[in-house]
Amino acid sequence: MIDVIVVGAGPTGLMLAGELRLHGVRVVVLDRLTEPSGHSRGRGLHARSVELMDQRGLLERFLAVSEKFQVGGFFGGIHTPWPERLDTAHPYGLTTPQHITERLLGEHARERGAEIRRGCEVAGLSQDEHGVTVELADGTHLRSRYVVGCDGGRSTVRKRLGVGFPGEPARVETLLGDMEATEDPATIAAVVTEVRKTQLRFGAVANADGNEGVFRFVVPADGVAEDRSAETTFDEFRKQLRATAGTDFGVHSPRWLSRFGDATRQAERYRAGRVLLAGDAAHIHPPTGGQGLNLGVQDAFNLGWKLAAEVDGWAPPGLLDSYHAERHPVGAAVLENTRAQITLLGTDPGAAALRKLFARLMDFDEVNGYVTGMITAVGVRYDLGDGHELLGRRLRDVRLKRGRLYELLRAGRGLLLDQTGRLTAAGWADRVDHVVDVSEELDVPAVLLRPDGHVAWAGEDQRDLEGRLATWFGAPSASRGTPRAEPV
C-alpha cells in the first residue's frame, strides 16, 4: 500500500511530496497531464516562501534562476517603498515563473525519492477506516493510507469527497495571455502607463517567462463568461485590447491564453477522514497581490510534517486536525484581502476615492509594514494558546555563533534552540534536534520550533518545555537519546 497519494503536480503537490519524503513517507504524485504545461500563472515567491526554500536548502536553486524584487504594500495597485523593519532576514521576493518553480520542486521531490506519475487522471475515490481507494480514468485502482487533493480550483478530489466550496461568485473577469507583438516595446510601455491611470486591471510585461519578444498582457474581459470552462479565443483577446487601450499592438502568435475571475471560495473542511485538501483545491481567490501560489506552498509546508507524523505513528492526538485549524483562517484572510484589492482596482469614483485614501494611509510605516507582512505571509501567527509573544509565529533566520538558524531546519525535524545549556529534549531525540548555541538576535532563553519553523514554546522551564514537546511531538521514546550539540 502507498503511504500518501498526492493528486496534482503543481507547486503545492510537489512541495508536499518533498516534505513527506524528508520523513521517509512513500509518496506517489498523480497528474492528469502527460507533460508539464509550461505555462505560468504564478510569477513569484514572496518573502515567507523564500524563507521556506531556505529552510529546506533550496534557496540557492531559486536564486540562480530568479531576480529579487522589493515592493512594499503592493495592495490594490498601490506601490510603496519596502518597509525598513519587516521581521525577516530575507526582505525580498523572487520573480520565478511558475513552470520554473514546478521544475525545481519536482527535481527536489524526485531526488528525495518521490514517484511522479503523469497521464493519470483521477475519476473517483472512496475511503474506509484503513485507507483510500483511488480510481483512475483508465479503470485502474490505487490504494493508499492517505490522499491529498492538490488538483486546483476545480478539484476532482474535493468534488468526489463532497466537501462544500461556498463563497462569492465572480463579478469581473480578466484575460491573461502570452503573445508576440509587432508594436515596439517603448510604445507598448507608454500606452500601458497611460491606460493604467484609470484602469489598473490592464498591463503588459515584456519577455514573458524569459522569452524574448513575448509579452504577457492582462486586460479586462467583456463581462463574466456564462460557461466557465469555455476557452479564451485570440479574437476575444484582441478585441478587449482594442476596447481598453485603443490598439491591439499588432499581437500575434499567442503562446497561451487564459482567464480568471474574482470569485472567492473556500472548502468548508480541509480534512475529511483520510483525505485532505491543499492549495487551490482548498481555496480560490483573485490573483491580486500574487498570493495564490505562495498560499498553496505554505499549506504544504504546514501539512507535510503533520501527515508524516501520522503515517509514522508518533503524531499526538489532534496534530493532523491542526492543519485545518491553522490554515483555514489563513486562507480566509487571503480571500478577504484579495476581495478588498479588487474593490480598490475598480474604475468608479468611489473606488478611486478609496484608493487615494488608502495610498495616504500606506505612507505610515506601521500600516505599510502590516500590509506587507500580510501579503508576504511573514505576519502569519497561528493560535497556539497563551504564552510568549513569539508563540505561534515563524522565527526569522537569526545568526548563531556557529551558523544560521535555517541551516538547522534542513531535515524537517523539530528544533530546540537552547541558549542556556540547561535544557533537554532527550526523550524526543528521534524527532527533535537539540542545539545549544547563542544568538544576539534572539532575546529569549530558548525556543522550540516545529518543523515548519513556527515557535511552539519559548522560555527556560524544563517541565513546561516537556509539556509542549508532548503536545507537538507525541510521547517521549522509551529509550532516551542525547542532545545533538554540546553547550558553548
C-alpha positions as CSV (number, residue, x, y, z in Angstrom):
1,M,0.0,0.0,0.0
2,I,1.2,3.5,-0.8
3,D,1.5,5.8,2.2
4,V,0.3,9.0,0.6
5,I,-1.1,9.7,-2.9
6,V,-0.9,13.4,-3.8
7,V,-3.2,14.4,-6.6
8,G,-1.8,17.3,-8.7
9,A,1.8,18.0,-9.7
10,G,1.7,21.8,-9.3
11,P,3.8,23.7,-6.8
12,T,1.6,22.7,-3.8
13,G,1.6,19.0,-4.6
14,L,5.3,18.9,-5.4
15,M,6.2,20.9,-2.3
16,L,4.1,18.4,-0.2
17,A,5.8,15.4,-1.9
18,G,9.2,16.8,-1.0
19,E,8.2,17.4,2.6
20,L,6.8,13.9,3.1
21,R,9.9,12.3,1.6
22,L,12.0,14.1,4.2
23,H,10.5,11.7,6.7
24,G,10.7,8.6,4.5
25,V,7.0,8.5,3.6
26,R,6.3,6.7,0.4
27,V,4.6,9.2,-1.9
28,V,3.1,8.9,-5.3
29,V,2.1,12.1,-7.2
30,L,-0.6,11.7,-9.8
31,D,-1.2,14.4,-12.5
32,R,-3.6,14.2,-15.4
33,L,-1.3,16.0,-17.8
34,T,1.2,13.8,-19.7
35,E,3.7,16.7,-19.6
36,P,4.0,19.9,-17.6
37,S,2.0,22.7,-19.2
38,G,5.0,25.1,-19.3
39,H,2.6,28.0,-18.6
40,S,3.0,30.3,-15.6
41,R,0.0,31.8,-13.8
42,G,2.1,32.5,-10.7
43,R,5.2,34.6,-11.3
44,G,7.0,34.8,-8.0
45,L,7.7,33.8,-4.4
46,H,7.0,36.2,-1.6
47,A,9.3,36.6,1.5
48,R,7.8,33.8,3.5
49,S,8.1,31.3,0.6
50,V,11.7,32.4,0.2
51,E,12.2,31.5,3.8
52,L,10.7,28.1,3.3
53,M,13.1,27.4,0.4
54,D,16.0,28.4,2.6
55,Q,14.8,26.2,5.5
56,R,14.9,23.2,3.1
57,G,18.2,24.1,1.4
58,L,16.5,25.0,-1.9
59,L,17.1,28.8,-2.0
60,E,20.3,28.7,-4.0
61,R,18.5,26.9,-6.8
62,F,15.8,29.6,-6.9
63,L,18.3,32.4,-6.7
64,A,20.2,31.0,-9.7
65,V,17.1,31.4,-12.0
66,S,15.3,34.4,-10.4
67,E,15.6,38.1,-9.8
68,K,14.9,39.7,-6.4
69,F,12.3,42.3,-6.1
70,Q,11.1,44.6,-3.3
71,V,7.7,46.0,-3.5
72,G,6.1,47.4,-0.3
73,G,2.4,47.0,0.4
74,F,1.6,46.3,-3.3
75,F,-2.0,46.3,-2.3
76,G,-4.7,47.1,-4.8
77,G,-2.3,48.6,-7.3
78,I,-0.7,50.9,-4.7
79,H,3.1,50.7,-4.7
80,T,5.0,51.8,-1.6
81,P,8.7,51.5,-0.6
82,W,9.7,48.3,1.1
83,P,9.2,48.6,4.9
84,E,12.5,49.1,6.7
85,R,11.8,46.8,9.7
86,L,9.9,43.9,8.3
87,D,10.7,40.9,10.5
88,T,12.6,38.7,8.1
89,A,16.2,38.1,7.1
90,H,15.0,37.7,3.5
91,P,13.4,41.1,2.8
92,Y,12.6,40.4,-0.9
93,G,10.6,38.3,-3.2
94,L,11.7,36.3,-6.3
95,T,10.4,36.7,-9.8
96,T,10.2,33.0,-10.5
97,P,7.8,31.8,-13.3
98,Q,5.5,29.0,-12.1
99,H,6.8,26.5,-14.5
100,I,10.4,27.1,-13.1
101,T,9.1,26.7,-9.6
102,E,7.4,23.4,-10.6
103,R,10.6,22.2,-12.2
104,L,12.8,22.9,-9.2
105,L,10.3,21.5,-6.7
106,G,9.8,18.4,-8.9
107,E,13.5,17.8,-9.1
108,H,13.8,18.1,-5.3
109,A,10.9,15.7,-4.8
110,R,12.4,13.1,-7.1
111,E,15.8,13.5,-5.6
112,R,14.2,12.6,-2.2
113,G,12.5,9.6,-3.7
114,A,9.0,10.7,-4.7
115,E,7.4,9.0,-7.6
116,I,5.6,11.3,-10.1
117,R,3.2,9.6,-12.5
118,R,1.8,11.7,-15.4
119,G,-1.2,11.0,-17.6
120,C,-3.1,9.7,-14.5
121,E,-6.5,11.3,-14.2
122,V,-8.4,10.7,-11.0
123,A,-12.0,9.7,-11.7
124,G,-13.2,8.7,-8.2
125,L,-12.2,7.8,-4.6
126,S,-13.6,6.0,-1.6
127,Q,-12.3,5.6,1.9
128,D,-12.6,3.3,4.8
129,E,-11.0,3.1,8.3
130,H,-7.8,1.6,6.8
131,G,-7.2,3.6,3.7
132,V,-8.3,5.3,0.5
133,T,-9.0,3.7,-2.9
134,V,-8.3,6.0,-5.9
135,E,-10.0,5.1,-9.2
136,L,-8.2,6.4,-12.3
137,A,-9.9,7.3,-15.6
138,D,-8.4,4.2,-17.3
139,G,-10.2,2.0,-14.8
140,T,-7.2,1.0,-12.6
141,H,-7.2,1.5,-8.9
142,L,-4.6,2.5,-6.4
143,R,-4.7,2.1,-2.6
144,S,-3.1,4.4,-0.1
145,R,-3.3,5.3,3.6
146,Y,-4.0,8.9,2.8
147,V,-4.8,11.1,-0.2
148,V,-4.2,14.9,-0.5
149,G,-6.0,16.8,-3.2
150,C,-3.7,19.5,-4.7
151,D,-5.6,19.4,-8.0
152,G,-6.7,23.0,-8.4
153,G,-9.9,25.1,-8.1
154,R,-12.0,22.6,-9.9
155,S,-10.6,19.8,-7.8
156,T,-11.9,16.3,-8.6
157,V,-10.8,15.1,-5.1
158,R,-12.9,17.8,-3.4
159,K,-15.9,17.1,-5.5
160,R,-15.8,13.4,-5.1
161,L,-15.3,13.9,-1.4
162,G,-18.5,16.0,-1.2
163,V,-16.8,18.9,0.7
164,G,-18.7,22.2,0.3
165,F,-17.0,25.1,-1.5
166,P,-19.0,28.1,-0.5
167,G,-18.1,31.7,-1.3
168,E,-18.8,34.6,-3.7
169,P,-19.2,34.2,-7.5
170,A,-17.1,36.2,-9.9
171,R,-18.3,39.8,-10.6
172,V,-15.5,40.6,-13.1
173,E,-13.2,38.6,-15.3
174,T,-9.7,39.3,-16.6
175,L,-8.0,37.9,-19.7
176,L,-4.4,36.8,-19.5
177,G,-2.1,35.7,-22.3
178,D,1.4,35.4,-23.7
179,M,1.9,36.5,-27.3
180,E,4.2,38.4,-29.7
181,A,3.6,41.9,-30.8
182,T,4.7,44.0,-33.8
183,E,4.5,47.3,-31.9
184,D,7.8,48.4,-30.4
185,P,8.2,47.8,-26.6
186,A,8.6,51.6,-25.9
187,T,5.3,52.4,-27.4
188,I,3.6,49.5,-25.6
189,A,5.1,50.7,-22.3
190,A,3.9,54.3,-22.9
191,V,0.3,53.1,-23.7
192,V,0.2,50.9,-20.7
193,T,1.3,53.8,-18.5
194,E,-1.4,56.0,-19.8
195,V,-4.2,53.4,-19.6
196,R,-3.3,52.4,-16.1
197,K,-4.1,55.9,-14.9
198,T,-7.7,54.8,-14.9
199,Q,-7.6,51.0,-15.5
200,L,-5.4,49.1,-13.1
201,R,-6.5,45.7,-14.3
202,F,-4.6,46.3,-17.6
203,G,-0.9,45.7,-18.0
204,A,1.9,44.2,-20.1
205,V,5.2,42.6,-19.2
206,A,7.9,42.2,-21.8
207,N,9.9,39.0,-22.2
208,A,7.3,36.9,-20.5
209,D,8.7,33.9,-18.7
210,G,12.1,34.8,-20.1
211,N,11.1,34.5,-23.8
212,E,12.5,37.5,-25.7
213,G,9.9,39.3,-27.8
214,V,6.9,37.7,-26.0
215,F,4.6,39.9,-23.9
216,R,2.3,38.9,-21.2
217,F,-0.9,41.0,-21.5
218,V,-3.6,41.4,-18.9
219,V,-6.8,43.0,-19.9
220,P,-10.4,43.3,-18.5
221,A,-12.8,40.8,-20.1
222,D,-16.2,41.9,-21.5
223,G,-18.3,40.7,-18.6
224,V,-18.3,37.3,-16.9
225,A,-18.5,34.2,-19.1
226,E,-21.5,32.0,-18.6
227,D,-19.5,28.9,-19.3
228,R,-16.5,29.0,-17.0
229,S,-14.9,26.1,-18.9
230,A,-15.0,27.9,-22.3
231,E,-11.6,28.6,-23.7
232,T,-10.5,32.2,-24.3
233,T,-10.1,32.9,-28.0
234,F,-7.4,35.1,-29.6
235,D,-10.0,37.2,-31.4
236,E,-11.7,37.9,-28.0
237,F,-8.3,38.9,-26.6
238,R,-7.5,41.3,-29.4
239,K,-11.0,42.8,-29.2
240,Q,-10.5,43.6,-25.5
241,L,-7.1,45.1,-26.1
242,R,-8.6,47.5,-28.6
243,A,-11.5,48.3,-26.3
244,T,-9.2,49.0,-23.4
245,A,-6.1,50.5,-25.0
246,G,-7.3,51.7,-28.4
247,T,-4.9,49.3,-30.1
248,D,-4.1,45.6,-30.2
249,F,-0.4,46.3,-30.5
250,G,-0.2,44.0,-33.6
251,V,-0.3,41.0,-31.3
252,H,0.1,37.6,-33.0
253,S,1.4,34.1,-32.4
254,P,-0.3,33.5,-29.0
255,R,1.6,31.1,-26.8
256,W,-1.0,30.8,-24.1
257,L,-4.5,32.3,-23.3
258,S,-6.5,32.1,-20.1
259,R,-9.0,34.0,-18.0
260,F,-9.6,34.4,-14.3
261,G,-12.4,35.9,-12.2
262,D,-12.6,37.5,-8.8
263,A,-14.6,34.6,-7.3
264,T,-13.6,33.8,-3.7
265,R,-14.4,30.3,-2.4
266,Q,-13.1,28.1,0.4
267,A,-13.5,24.5,1.3
268,E,-15.6,24.0,4.4
269,R,-13.1,21.4,5.6
270,Y,-9.5,20.8,4.7
271,R,-9.8,17.3,6.0
272,A,-12.4,14.6,5.7
273,G,-11.2,11.4,7.2
274,R,-8.1,10.2,5.3
275,V,-8.4,12.7,2.6
276,L,-7.1,16.3,2.8
277,L,-7.1,19.4,0.6
278,A,-4.4,21.9,-0.1
279,G,-3.7,24.8,-2.4
280,D,-6.4,25.9,-4.9
281,A,-8.3,22.7,-4.2
282,A,-9.0,24.3,-0.8
283,H,-9.4,27.9,-1.7
284,I,-9.7,30.2,-4.8
285,H,-9.4,33.9,-4.9
286,P,-8.3,36.7,-7.3
287,P,-4.6,36.8,-8.0
288,T,-4.2,40.3,-6.7
289,G,-1.0,40.6,-4.6
290,G,0.4,37.4,-6.2
291,Q,-0.6,35.3,-3.1
292,G,-2.1,32.1,-4.7
293,L,1.0,30.0,-5.4
294,N,2.6,31.1,-2.2
295,L,-0.5,30.2,-0.1
296,G,-0.6,26.7,-1.6
297,V,3.1,26.1,-1.0
298,Q,2.7,27.3,2.6
299,D,-0.3,24.9,3.0
300,A,2.0,22.1,2.0
301,F,4.7,23.2,4.4
302,N,2.3,23.2,7.3
303,L,0.7,19.8,6.4
304,G,3.8,17.8,5.4
305,W,5.4,17.1,8.7
306,K,2.0,16.5,10.4
307,L,0.9,14.0,7.9
308,A,4.3,12.3,8.0
309,A,3.9,12.0,11.8
310,E,0.5,10.4,11.4
311,V,2.0,7.9,8.9
312,D,5.0,7.2,11.1
313,G,2.7,6.6,14.1
314,W,4.0,9.2,16.6
315,A,1.5,12.0,16.0
316,P,-0.1,13.2,19.2
317,P,-3.9,13.5,19.2
318,G,-5.2,16.3,17.1
319,L,-2.0,17.0,15.3
320,L,-3.4,16.3,11.8
321,D,-6.5,18.2,12.6
322,S,-4.4,21.2,13.4
323,Y,-3.7,21.6,9.7
324,H,-7.3,22.8,9.1
325,A,-7.4,24.7,12.4
326,E,-4.3,26.7,11.4
327,R,-4.5,27.0,7.6
328,H,-8.3,27.6,7.1
329,P,-8.1,31.0,8.9
330,V,-5.0,32.0,6.9
331,G,-6.8,31.1,3.7
332,A,-9.9,33.0,4.7
333,A,-7.8,36.1,5.4
334,V,-6.3,35.9,1.9
335,L,-9.8,35.7,0.4
336,E,-10.7,38.8,2.3
337,N,-7.7,40.9,1.3
338,T,-7.9,39.9,-2.4
339,R,-11.6,40.9,-2.5
340,A,-10.7,44.2,-0.9
341,Q,-8.0,44.7,-3.5
342,I,-10.4,44.1,-6.4
343,T,-12.6,46.8,-4.9
344,L,-9.6,49.2,-4.9
345,L,-8.9,48.3,-8.5
346,G,-12.3,49.5,-9.6
347,T,-12.8,52.3,-12.1
348,D,-15.8,54.0,-10.4
349,P,-15.4,57.3,-8.5
350,G,-15.9,55.5,-5.1
351,A,-13.1,53.1,-5.8
352,A,-10.8,55.9,-6.9
353,A,-11.5,57.9,-3.8
354,L,-10.9,54.8,-1.6
355,R,-7.6,54.1,-3.4
356,K,-6.5,57.7,-2.8
357,L,-7.3,57.4,0.9
358,F,-5.6,54.0,1.2
359,A,-2.5,55.3,-0.6
360,R,-2.2,58.1,2.1
361,L,-2.6,55.5,4.8
362,M,0.2,53.4,3.3
363,D,2.6,56.3,3.8
364,F,2.6,55.5,7.5
365,D,5.4,53.0,8.2
366,E,3.2,50.9,10.6
367,V,0.5,50.5,8.0
368,N,2.9,49.7,5.3
369,G,4.7,47.1,7.4
370,Y,1.4,45.5,8.4
371,V,0.1,45.2,4.8
372,T,3.4,44.0,3.5
373,G,3.6,41.4,6.3
374,M,0.1,40.3,5.3
375,I,0.8,39.9,1.6
376,T,4.1,38.2,2.1
377,A,2.8,36.0,4.9
378,V,5.6,36.8,7.3
379,G,2.9,38.2,9.6
380,V,1.1,34.9,9.9
381,R,0.6,33.8,13.5
382,Y,-1.1,30.5,14.5
383,D,-3.2,30.4,17.6
384,L,-1.2,28.1,19.9
385,G,-2.7,29.4,23.1
386,D,-1.4,31.8,25.7
387,G,2.3,32.3,26.2
388,H,5.3,34.2,25.0
389,E,4.8,36.8,22.3
390,L,6.7,34.6,19.8
391,L,4.3,31.7,20.3
392,G,2.7,30.7,17.0
393,R,4.9,33.0,14.9
394,R,7.5,31.8,12.5
395,L,11.0,32.7,13.6
396,R,13.2,34.6,11.1
397,D,16.6,33.3,10.2
398,V,18.7,34.5,13.1
399,R,22.5,34.3,13.1
400,L,24.0,32.0,15.7
401,K,27.6,31.7,17.0
402,R,28.0,28.7,14.7
403,G,26.0,29.4,11.6
404,R,22.4,30.3,10.8
405,L,19.1,29.1,12.3
406,Y,17.6,28.0,8.9
407,E,20.6,25.7,8.2
408,L,19.5,23.7,11.3
409,L,16.0,23.1,9.8
410,R,17.0,21.4,6.6
411,A,16.0,17.9,7.8
412,G,12.4,18.9,8.6
413,R,12.6,17.9,12.3
414,G,11.7,19.9,15.3
415,L,14.4,22.0,16.9
416,L,15.1,23.1,20.5
417,L,17.4,26.1,20.2
418,D,18.8,26.4,23.7
419,Q,20.9,29.4,24.8
420,T,21.1,28.2,28.4
421,G,22.7,24.8,28.0
422,R,20.5,23.6,30.9
423,L,17.5,22.1,29.0
424,T,17.0,18.7,27.3
425,A,14.7,17.2,24.7
426,A,16.4,13.8,25.1
427,G,13.1,11.8,25.2
428,W,12.3,13.2,21.8
429,A,15.7,12.9,20.2
430,D,14.3,10.9,17.3
431,R,12.0,13.8,16.3
432,V,13.6,16.9,17.7
433,D,17.2,18.2,17.4
434,H,18.6,19.9,20.5
435,V,21.1,22.6,19.6
436,V,22.9,24.6,22.3
437,D,24.1,27.9,20.7
438,V,23.6,31.6,21.2
439,S,22.3,34.5,19.1
440,E,22.5,38.2,19.7
441,E,19.2,38.5,17.8
442,L,17.2,36.2,20.0
443,D,16.0,37.8,23.3
444,V,14.7,34.6,24.9
445,P,16.5,31.8,26.8
446,A,15.3,29.0,24.4
447,V,12.7,28.3,21.7
448,L,11.1,25.1,20.5
449,L,10.5,25.2,16.7
450,R,8.2,22.9,14.8
451,P,9.4,21.5,11.5
452,D,7.7,24.4,9.7
453,G,9.7,27.0,11.7
454,H,6.8,28.2,13.9
455,V,7.5,28.7,17.6
456,A,5.8,26.1,19.7
457,W,7.4,27.2,23.0
458,A,9.7,29.8,24.4
459,G,11.2,30.1,27.9
460,E,13.5,28.2,30.2
461,D,11.3,25.9,32.3
462,Q,12.1,22.3,31.7
463,R,8.7,20.9,32.8
464,D,6.9,23.5,30.7
465,L,9.1,22.5,27.7
466,E,8.3,18.9,28.1
467,G,4.6,19.6,28.1
468,R,4.9,21.4,24.7
469,L,7.1,18.7,23.4
470,A,4.4,16.1,24.1
471,T,1.8,18.4,22.6
472,W,3.5,18.7,19.2
473,F,5.8,15.7,19.1
474,G,3.9,13.0,21.0
475,A,5.0,10.8,23.8
476,P,8.7,10.5,24.7
477,S,10.6,7.5,23.4
478,A,11.2,4.6,25.7
479,S,14.9,4.8,25.1
480,R,16.1,8.4,25.7
481,G,18.6,9.9,23.4
482,T,21.1,12.6,23.9
483,P,21.3,16.2,22.8
484,R,22.8,16.8,19.4
485,A,25.1,19.6,20.3
486,E,27.4,20.4,23.2
487,P,26.9,23.7,25.2
488,V,29.1,26.6,24.0
